[in-house]
Amino acid sequence: MLRTIFAVGLMAILGLIALKFIFGIFGFLFAVLFFLLLLALKIAVIGFVLYLVIRILSPDTARRIRQKWSGA
């Protein structure tokens, strides 16, 4: 039982060391990835809002846009 507790503790410590190592080396890449993800999310939200405005003001234009992207 005591050996199992020590093994779990050792695995937890090794996991923390591995995470620190991975985020230390690849931290810059994760930062760039999250920046690009947030940028894409902002663009998607702006596009959705513009589409809603077009859909309210001009339903025919919204229908043409929907047909152009969906095919038919």
C-alpha positions as CSV (number, residue, x, y, z in Angstrom):
1,M,0.0,0.0,0.0
2,L,2.8,2.4,0.9
3,R,4.6,1.5,-2.3
4,T,1.4,2.3,-4.3
5,I,1.1,5.7,-2.7
6,F,4.8,6.5,-3.5
7,A,4.4,5.3,-7.1
8,V,1.3,7.6,-7.6
9,G,3.2,10.5,-6.0
10,L,6.3,9.9,-8.2
11,M,4.1,9.8,-11.3
12,A,2.4,13.0,-10.3
13,I,5.8,14.7,-9.8
14,L,7.1,13.4,-13.1
15,G,4.0,14.6,-14.9
16,L,4.4,18.1,-13.5
17,I,8.1,18.1,-14.5
18,A,7.1,17.0,-18.0
19,L,4.4,19.7,-18.3
20,K,6.9,22.4,-17.2
21,F,9.4,21.1,-19.7
22,I,6.8,21.0,-22.6
23,F,5.4,24.4,-21.9
24,G,8.8,25.9,-21.3
25,I,10.1,24.7,-24.7
26,F,6.9,25.0,-26.7
27,G,5.4,28.0,-24.8
28,F,6.0,30.4,-27.7
29,L,4.2,28.0,-30.1
30,F,1.2,27.7,-27.8
31,A,1.1,31.5,-27.5
32,V,1.0,31.8,-31.3
33,L,-1.6,29.1,-31.6
34,F,-3.9,30.7,-29.1
35,F,-3.4,34.2,-30.7
36,L,-4.4,32.8,-34.1
37,L,-7.3,31.0,-32.5
38,L,-8.6,34.1,-30.9
39,L,-8.1,36.1,-34.2
40,A,-10.1,33.5,-36.1
41,L,-12.8,33.6,-33.5
42,K,-13.1,37.4,-33.7
43,I,-13.3,37.2,-37.5
44,A,-16.0,34.6,-37.3
45,V,-18.1,36.6,-34.9
46,I,-17.7,39.8,-37.0
47,G,-18.8,37.8,-40.1
48,F,-21.8,36.3,-38.3
49,V,-22.9,39.7,-37.2
50,L,-22.5,41.1,-40.7
51,Y,-24.5,38.2,-42.1
52,L,-27.3,38.8,-39.5
53,V,-27.5,42.5,-40.5
54,I,-27.6,41.6,-44.2
55,R,-30.3,39.0,-43.4
56,I,-32.4,41.5,-41.6
57,L,-32.0,44.4,-44.1
58,S,-31.9,42.4,-47.4
59,P,-33.2,38.8,-47.2
60,D,-32.6,38.2,-51.0
61,T,-28.9,39.1,-50.7
62,A,-28.6,36.8,-47.7
63,R,-30.2,34.0,-49.7
64,R,-27.8,34.5,-52.5
65,I,-24.8,34.5,-50.1
66,R,-26.2,31.2,-48.5
67,Q,-26.6,29.6,-52.0
68,K,-23.1,30.7,-53.0
69,W,-21.5,29.0,-50.0
70,S,-23.8,25.9,-49.8
71,G,-23.9,25.1,-53.5
72,A,-27.6,25.1,-54.2
